[in-house]
Amino acid sequence: MKIVLKSMVIVTMCLFWNCSNATGDNFVPPSEEENLEEETLLGSDVSAPTFNANQDPNTTDKKWVKVVELSDEFEGSKLDTKKWNPTPETMWNGNDRGWYGSNRSLFDEDNVSVGDGHLRIQGIKYASPQYGPKDNTSQPANRRYGGAYLYGKTSAKEGYYMEARMKASGTAMSAAFWLKTPPIPCSSNLSYGENLEIDIQECVGVFTGEKGDAWTKDDWAVDSKWDRIFHYNTHRHNAGDCYTGGKKTKGGKLNFDEKNADKFHVYAAYWYPGGERVDFFIDGDFVKQVTPAVAFKGELRLIMSSNFYDWIEETTAEEMGFTKPLEERYTRFDWVRTWELK
């Protein structure tokens, strides 16, 4: 009853967000007693998607069926490399078109592990800067922080509902669950020549900096509270000769009272058939309907990653969380599940 009541309250709030297009509203967490119920119930049924009462977008006579190739409970002690590629390397006509992190970060499969029932991505501040596989080694190395980028070897498609129970690390590294067009020439990709991205969730574990700091020309990141955020977007990027009209973004956000590093949440998105709508969900509740700039058709990679964003202010290793015990420096995915209607 408490979960249903909580769902009704959030749905009411979300209707207000959709009408006003507001982006600064706070998510009101349940009481401690409700938290215990939610931790016990949320996502415990591995045979069905995580929806609270009256939140399932399915209005057909079809049933949700798990896409096994893009679902994982992360049990055991090894990554299932039949499902996931732990490196962003992408070979195309003999050239590596992979992206190995932002300017100061390095995606390294050595930072990936499976244990305690979780996929874990370790956040590291290297003792000395590192080179990425495609970096110019005649220039000084600049990658001072280590994370990782894993993607599904099976492509995600329109009509999929994708969800992950995850928690950010206690560091300034990001925690992200998202989809992206593979980095191959637009004329050859399976997204109709588009360069598309769906961010189901992206946040950081520790946020450094204050309003007015010189590290940023405005205060958007401070105001957005990136260490306590549900941040979801659809992006249409430039795509070589196929599209050069500039980045077009449609999405939104809401803020939690607690930090992303303090609590697991279930982040999810339903990518509708036809690609003209993406619905976003938090902890089994519908949050917002997003209409992308163009229809998101074709195939996208499903990705789990931890990066050091270019706009994060570098302070001390201690302030950024890199001196914390190893267990607190993991971005954790409890599970990832993908569903389709059949």
Secondary structure, DSSP 8 states (H G I E B T S, - for coil): -HHHHHHHHHHHHHHHHHHHT----EE----HHHHHHHHHHTT--TTS----TT-----SS--EEE-GGG-B---SSS--TTTEESS---EETTEE-----STTEEE-GGGEEEETTEEEEE-EEEEEEE--TTS-TTS---EEEEEEEEEESS-EETT-EEEEEEE--SSSSEEEEEEE--SS-TTTSSSTT-EEEEEEEEEESS----TT-TT-SS-HHHHHTTTSEEEEEEEEE--TTS--S--EEEEEEEEESS-TTT--EEEEEEE-TTSS-EEEEETTEEEEEE--SS---SEEEEEEEE---TTS----TTTTTTTS-GGGGEEEEEEEEEEEE-
